[in-house]
Amino acid sequence: MLWKLFEDRGGIKVAEEFLKTYFHFYQYKEVDTKEFIRFTEYYFDEELDSFFKKYNIFK
């Protein structure tokens, strides 16, 4: 699922930058699905409801 998200937005470089940013922001913290979706939408600056609903991951 995540690879599809990255692939549609630029591939491996985008994936590396996203994961690096995510790791630094949430290091030593617990993150639930809702927070992951919130961060992902903020990072990519777009609404991703349809993407996550396609994989049965709801807000």
N, C-alpha and C positions, 0 to 999 in steps of 0.2 A: 504494500500500500504506500509506504513512504517513498519508495523508489519512483513510483508513478508520479507522485507529487513533485519530486525533484526533477525527474525527466522532463516533465511538461514545462519546467521553469528554467532549464539550462543545464541539467545533467550533474555530473560529478562535482564540478566546482561549486555549484549552488548547494549541493548536499553537504560538502565539506564546510562551507561557511555557515550554513544553518546549524549544523551539529556543533560546531565550535562555539557559536554564539549561544546556543541552547545550553550546552554544557557549562559555560562560564556563568550564565545567568542563574542556572538552577543547581549548581554544584552544592552538594550537602543539603539539598532540600527535597521534600517529597512533592511529587507532581501528580495530580489526577488527570483524567481524560479531558475534563472541562478546561483545566488550565493549559494543557498541551494544545488544545484547539485554539484557545485565546492567544497564546504565544505565536502559534503558527500563522494565524490570521494577521496579527500585528506585524510579524516579521515580513510576510509577503505583501502586506498592505492590500489585502483583498478578502472578501467574504468567501469562505470555503464550505458553507453549509452543504451545498450539493455534492461536493467532493466527499465529505465525511459521511453524508447520508448514504452515498453509493456503497460505502463499506460498513454500513449499519453502526456508525459511531456518531451518536447524537450529542447535542449540547445539553 
